[in-house]
Amino acid sequence: MTTTQPTEFPVASTLLKAPAAGQQQRSADPEVRQTVEAVINDIAERGDAAVADYSAKFDSWSPERFRLSAEEIEEIVARVPDQVIEDITFAQAQVRRFATRQLESLTDFEIETLPGVHLGQKNVPIRAAAAYVPGGRYPLLASAHMTIVTAKVAGVERVVAATPPIKGEIPDATIAAMHLAGADEILLLGGVQAVAALAIGTESIAPVDLIAGPGNAYVAEAKRQLFGRVGIDLLAGPTEILIIADDQADPYLVAVDLLSQAEHGPDSPAILITTSEDIARSVLEHIDRILPGMPTKDFAEPAWRDHGAIHVVADLADAWRLGDHYAAEHVQVLTAEPRRALTDLHHYGALFLGEGTCVSYGDKVIGTNHVLPTRGAARYTGGLWVGKYLRTVTYQEVTDPASSALLGEVCGRASRAERFEGHARSGDVRAAKFGSSTYDWDPGRP
């Protein structure tokens, strides 16, 4: 074991593995960026024809239409085993319950700041949202719970769900999850072509106001390029796990949980910060024993090899500081007093406190949302939640003439200080109409 003091970290630590790759946001690969741009431009020009071409090219899927009918959905759901349906229903109930409580925490209000001056705030749901549910090798049907259920709880009228076929086949469980979550439309369509069609609109696909949900590098780049034309939840990179552990932690459990997230992909960081060198060494031994037999070894092994890290720090104060430096998507706290993280840790997408919970619960069943910030974005944003589907808007009304006159006088002076004469005159006319001020800049006024 070698002791080093890496300059990129704010505290000294002992590394038992190379530090994980840089966590900060990185620009898209030029090839990815150019490919996505070309697809978006083509779909904007040719509409459905272009969408069909790219679906055939990338997903080997060429249906007459991409939107599933009610009859098709019913047939697909009927093919899903009862236990899978029960588990989907259970998970969605947890998500719905938590999202409902989030919604209840957002209250409309109105206050009177001066006599007759009424200012208010309303939380208004967006009209149409798209939920992108990844497919490919590992269909993430839980993403249907997180995006669709949360949108419907927020009150979104039209939720369109899209997912790609898997090697030309229909992902039955994902379609069932979308349907049970309350999707108003289901598209068997994936990748850049799905995101572009939903953002721009085609002859058969009406555009939406916001697109949410994770995806690969091409999907993320499509969301980035289309942001502004359509709203997005966030730009997510490879999933991350960071575990903070003291000498009371179970090293076997730590090892299992690190590898549980490494299997997401070969570029998924898995990081341990611990105050115990014994725990660190034991975790390494367990990983070396578990990893060779993992069915998902082809993803988990390169992820651990290239993006895994173990840091031994002097105390928990250093652990919190180093954890804040990473600003990881998922932070699991396995210490004697895990709830200390609620006050001592600041930068994270989601916290998992104590050995009774884990990141996998958050990914699949516990009810909090799993669409979370990555690559250090937790420093300035949280993850997807019911409020993302709401627009917080304000309104104003002045019913007291004296208050309008007062505001008009102040507005006139403040606007002229900024050389905004038009704004000043809007204040002047009200100061004159409702008060004792003289309105004389336009002698022709009746």
Secondary structure, DSSP 8 states (H G I E B T S, - for coil): ---B--TTSSS-BEESS------S-----HHHHHHHHHHHHHHHHHTHHHHHHHHHHHH----S-SB--HHHHHHHHHHS-HHHHHHHHHHHHHHHHHHHHHHHT---EEEEEETTEEEEEEEEE-SEEEEE---TTS--THHHIIIIIHHHHHT-SEEEEEE--BTTB--HHHHHHHHHHT-SEEEE--HHHHHHHHHH--SSS---SEEE----HHHHHHHHHHBTTBEES----S--EEEEE-TTS-HHHHHHHHHHHHTT-TT--EEEEES-HHHHHHHHHHHHHHGGG-TTHHHHHHHHHHHEEEEE-SSHHHHHHHHHHHT-SEEEEESSSGGGHHHH----SEEEESTT--HHHHHHTSSS------TTGGGT-----GGGGEEEEEEEEE--HHHHHHHHHHHHHHHHHTT-HHHHHHHHHHHHHHSS----S-TT--
